[in-house]
Each structure stands twice: as structure tokens, then as C-alpha cells.
Amino acid sequence: MYLPKHYAVTDRVQMYDFIKRNGFGILFCHTGPEPTASHLPFILDENGGEQGIILGHMARANDQWSHADGQQVLVVFHGPHAYVSPTWYREEDTVPTWNYVAVHASGLFKAVEDRAGIQEIVGKITDYYESSQPQPWQADFSTAYSEQMVKRIVAFEIEITRLQGKWKLNQNHPERRRRRVAEQLEALGGDNDRQIARLMDEDLSN
């Protein structure tokens, strides 16, 4: 992605943490002459491969997996984002912009079609996202219903070969402008607005 130096995040731990907190992403690959995208939940195995492994699954009827198998793919993870009005700077010669944070993970896609492999990956994904529940639900693969569901999906691993982090938080502006933007976003009160405001405050304090 287009990544000016002042927006770039290179700390792998910071990007890993971002992926864990924003695990619903978009998988991109080429299927012949056209690009294809799927919106999917992912989890990260930090200890797999040299830079980590992304795990996921999709419907077997979604032919993206067969095109992606053995190929380089891209997963985009989006975080909070917010519109920035030029009026907030309270200065001349300003224009609107959008602040946001995102991580791009490129890697080699490997389809997992065997029953045991699918169950293992689905189990890990389920356990990860259920862990925040008061009484976590656990997958029971011994039932006829689960057996049918497993037959309808394909799991996959993506061994990460490149990670890019972008924290676009008005770093190209003087501190006074950035503080004004953060104040305005906090005052708006929306979830995205406040999250971006807090990220801006954190960045300014570093």
C-alpha cells in the first residue's frame, strides 16, 4: 500500500496486537483476470513461520480458496477511522482528510481440506472468539450436524511474508493542529471518532 514514512508502523508486536483486536478482515487474490475479495474472520498464530501465520476458513462453495491455493494473497485488517474537517484546524490553507489505522498482511495461501485439519483450525478460531463470553461455547465435532458443516467449508493457513502497518493520524501537521483534531473527534463522541482521538493522543505523547 502507499505508505509515507511518517505514517508507517514497523513494530511487529504492535501490528500483531492490532490484528488480534481487529480480526475481521478482507482476503484478496486474483481469480483469473479479476481480483476477488472475501470478508472473513481470522486469527493469528504469532509463533508460526518467520513472521506469523494467519488462520481462517470459508465456504467450500466460495471458489476463491481454489484460486488462492499456493498463491500469494493479501489480507487487509481495518481499525477505527474518522473524517477530519478542515475547519477543525482553525487555520487557512487546509483541506479535508480521513484518519485511519490498518495493517496489510501478504503471504502464501495454503488450503486445508482434510477433516482433522479443518476441525483443528475451526476449533482454534471458535475458542479465540468465544473466550470473551461468560460461558464460552465449544465446538463438538462428533454430531451429525457438525459433520455436515465441516464438509461445507475449507480451512486455510497464510504464512506471512510481509507486514505493513499504517497509522494515518495527521502526523504531517504541526502538533497544535493535531491536538485540535483530537479534541474535536473526542467531542463528537462516536466510537470510531473517540478511538482515533485516543490513538492521536497516544502518538503525540510518544
Buried (B, 14 or more C-beta within 10 A) or exposed (E): EEEEEEBEBEEBEEBBBBBBEBBEBBBBBBEEEEEBEBEBBBBBBBEBBEBBBBBBBBEBEBEBBEBBBEEBBBBBBBBBBBEBEEEBBEEEEBEEBEBBBBBBBBBBBBBBEEEEBBBBBBEBBBBBBEEEEEEEEEBEBEEEEBEEBBEEBBBBBBBBEEBBBBBBBBBEBEEEBBBBBBBBBBEBEEEBBBBBBBBBBEBBEE
